């Protein structure tokens, strides 16, 4: 019988760990187990008593907190403090800024799915909906991307409309004359504008996310708010924010731009101020801004503000016309025509009142930026890149049905279906992540890790979507002109990949490097305790951490061995979730536990070296990100009423996320430096029965692609708020009309082909009659009626309009333009002479 009790020990330990039992429960279970073994083994009372006494003494060391701290925790604490790398104030600010939201649940190994489902799905107020439907649609109508490209600027009419209608003050409260819109409304406006063109979207989104307004709202002095916010809201001021330096791109905390506290003249009197030198680039709206935020490092060598000589990064608000400031030149971001350029100045004297928040906020700029701009990062690029994807899905789906090759709509070729499938599913997923994250901002969150996740993954999937779209439309896509609906997006897609933190570094340094510390339930507390030399706080965090790691190991093992079939889901057997998504919640719970254990083993075995293992860190970040994206898809599916017709989009997106997360697990394990742990992780914890996910099936892909090439409520939901002009000279307008005409014509075309195959009429040689000559012969032969012929002719006219490409004079009209310019230039030169 003793062997039965010995065999019982591993499952007993696993059960305790799986249930995250407290330490006293472990001690009690161990005591009972030892007593049972002694009884089954026939030990004498004295032996049993001796063993249990020894066990009680050992357990007491851990159960009695003062004893545990003195004998066990203290030596560990000393070693931890010695091993903990030094941390600069900017690094500390970056780690501690913002809040932890749903990503924290995914990091804990046991996501509370009921919490996810309880998050309200964002909705527009009637005022916000009206602004989106009318003012935003009108701005889209006024925008002509090709004409703007030729003039290299938005038209004066568009600029004035943006200012007059309050587009620059959407986030500014109504008390200051702004719109007071939600983050979700801001995101919706940016998304819709981006379905039209990049320039109006970027012009609108920067002042509402990356401009000074956000910083003023949170940190500005009452005087700064009352002066600037009404002027920004009414378009009297055009803002920019100057952060990026030529010598410190993604490493923005290392900006060399610097100021020194000193005294100088200001408005006729000597005041305490700062002399600042700066050289910034890539600054959106800089060439036309009237005021800009400026980030620089402020020094106080003479102690005019206190004893600290290096005050740290500081944010100031500087009028563009301030003496010594140089703006007005431009960059050309891949031929994008939104305003972007450098901002420079050397020894520019500014009063301390220019500091956002006043002198007391000197040196607080980095934390201000980390906390406030996370919201903008969650909105701007996710919104603009989702809008780009929505237009691609709408336009390319229609084109794939209208364009025929080999007498078949190209959207029905399996090769094209692959591209259409990715376009549809990536658009569905990106929109889900965009909306859910904007909703978090409206709940008061400042999720710095989530903002990096959505920025990175939405822009990367937008790159895939636009590339796929270009593959589908082929030759039409490579000829720029007003009829090309994707060429400009294709040109500019790398901009989103690069700005607001380069994607390549966001993935390898931020997603896990910052996420591991911010989202982990114990690591940041351990670090704070070590820095504060707080043994008691460390003791609680450290032993909580140990229990957490052991528990996640057990949970991952049990769920792996059982295929996670016994994992609870929200509502149990009720309809709290859609039945078709049940397995996804279970598998994501399993992946969450495995990820949490893998993250702990990685940090525990590699320590600070993990920061330099960027490839491993990137893959760990991929897992966390993909679980977040899958969560957003599940939340969207529930929020939109479990639309059965939308299910293929949901299923493909989830399978894609899980398959890629699974591969990221494998990538970490295969390259894990410690081979013992690598084997343990693969064979016992993460994949004990093999990998459950494969690529999404071809049949599922077929269902997704089909949704893009014909009108439906699903297609409308997928591409909601895409701007669709009614002008048939506009490519989007022509495509919508051509799709409807194609669907009307297809049964008639099939009728003609059957008649031809049955020998009911001979179309002849069709020489010189064009591709539609057969329809004329069918009409003459009585196969179709005059009304049916009119439908076919209409379809042909719209098809030709859709597939045409632009052509220009051989010199693109440059000589004619120069001929007009040169006489004016000559006259100007003579006048000056």
Order of alpha helices (4+ residues) and beta strands (2+ residues): alpha-alpha-alpha-alpha-alpha-alpha-alpha-alpha-alpha-alpha-alpha-alpha-alpha-alpha-alpha-alpha-beta-beta-beta-beta-beta-beta-alpha-beta-beta-alpha-alpha-alpha-alpha-alpha-alpha-alpha-alpha-alpha-alpha-alpha-alpha-alpha-alpha-alpha-alpha-alpha
